[in-house]
Amino acid sequence: HQQEQAVAAAAAAAQQAAAQEAGRGQARQQTRPLSSLLGDDAASPQRMIAIVDFDPSTIVWPAGAQQEPLPLRRGQEIEVLHDFGGGWAFGRVVSMPQRLGLFPTSYALPLAAYRQAYLAAAKEAEAAAAAAAAAAAASKS
């Protein structure tokens, strides 16, 4: 039930932000990039990498929600347009910028953290391979 409330709150906040931006856009009569939709923090959007798949059909989505969930596949790069806190953010998959939606931030890592984890795993694998090669060489002698 708590997850449903968090989803509903994030969806309502995204809808409100989009409605406010639509009103400002009509007043200015100019086209703005989508990344400016949700305020100044979107000027330099955060990038994340999905670390697990997110299948929205596995959760109860609030009836009548204006914002759709954003399905994720492990390894996809996500541009965060707005982080609502509470574990939900509004964004898009970089390879499919036309698809926007809400996603759980616990299903992704910030790009810098992902790179750090990837490099650490690569170093660990390299060290294990070197140790295996040394053990194999020692057993031959």
N, C-alpha and C positions, 0 to 999 in steps of 0.2 A: 504493500500500500504506500509505503514511504517513497519507493521508486516511482510509482505512478504520479505522486504529488510533485516530485522533482521534475519529471518529464513535462507535466502540465505547466509548471511554473516557467520552465525554460521555453516552452512553446509559446506561452503567453507573452513573455518578455521579447522574444524574437518578433512576434507579430506586432507588438506595440512599437518596437524600434523601426520595423519596416514601414508601418503606417506613418510614423513621425517623419521618416525620410521621404516618403511619398508626398506628404504635405509640403515639405521644404522644397522638394524638386519641382512641384507644380508652381510654386511661387517664383522660383528662379528661371523656370523654363529652359533648363540646360540638362544635358546628359552627363551623368557622373558615373565613374566606374563602380562596379558592384562592390569592390573592396571598401568603398567609402560609405557603404550603406549603414554601418553600425558604429560610426564615430571615429575619433582620432586614433584609437588604438589599432584600427584596421589599416592605417597608412603604412605600417611596417608589419604585415601579418606574420604571425607565428606559424612555423611549419612543424608538423608532427608526422610520425610514421606509425601506421597501424601495426600493432604487435600481435593482434589476434583478429579473427574475423568478427564482424558485428552483423548479425542477421536480425533486423528489426521485427521479423515475424515471431521472434521468441519472447517479445515483451508485449505488455498491454499498452497500446498507444491511446492517449486520451481521445475520446470521440469528439469530432468537430475541431480538432487541432489544425491550425492554419499551416504550421510548419511540419514538414515530413521528416522522418528519420533518415539519416544518411547511411546506407549500407557500406560496410568496409570490408576489404580483403587484406589479409596480412601482407605487409610490405608496401601498401599504397601510401603515397605522400599526400598529406592533407594540409590545406591552407585554412587556418583558423581565422574566421572573420570576426568572431566575438566569443569570448569565454564568459559564460554566465555564472561560473562558479557552481558549486554543488555537484560537480562531476559531469556537467553537460556543456557542450560548446556548439556553436553554429559555424559550419564551414563547408568546404567543397574538396573533392578529390582533385588534385592538380591535373591528372591525366584526363579528367572529365569535368571541366569547369562549369558546364551547364547544370550539373547535379549539385544541388545545395540541400543542406539539412542539418538536423541535430544529431550529435553522436556523443557517446560516453567517452570522456577524456581518459578514463582508466584503460581503454582499449588501445591507447596510443602513447608514444613517448615523444617528447620534444626532439627535434632533429639533432641537436647537439648531444643530448643524452644517448640517443640511438647510435650516433656515430661513435661515441665513447665506448658504449657496450660492444659494438661491432669490432672496434679495434682491439679491445681487451680480449674478446673471444678469439680473434685472429692471432694475437700474440700467444695466447694460451695453447692454441692448436699448433702453432709453430714450435713452441717449447716442447710440447708432447711429441711431435714428430722428430725433433732433434734428439730427445731422450731415447726414443725408440730406435733411431738410427745408431746412436752410440751403443745401446744395449746389443743391437744386432752385430755391430762391428766387434764388440768385446767378446761375444760368444763365438765368433769365428776364429779368434786368436787363441 
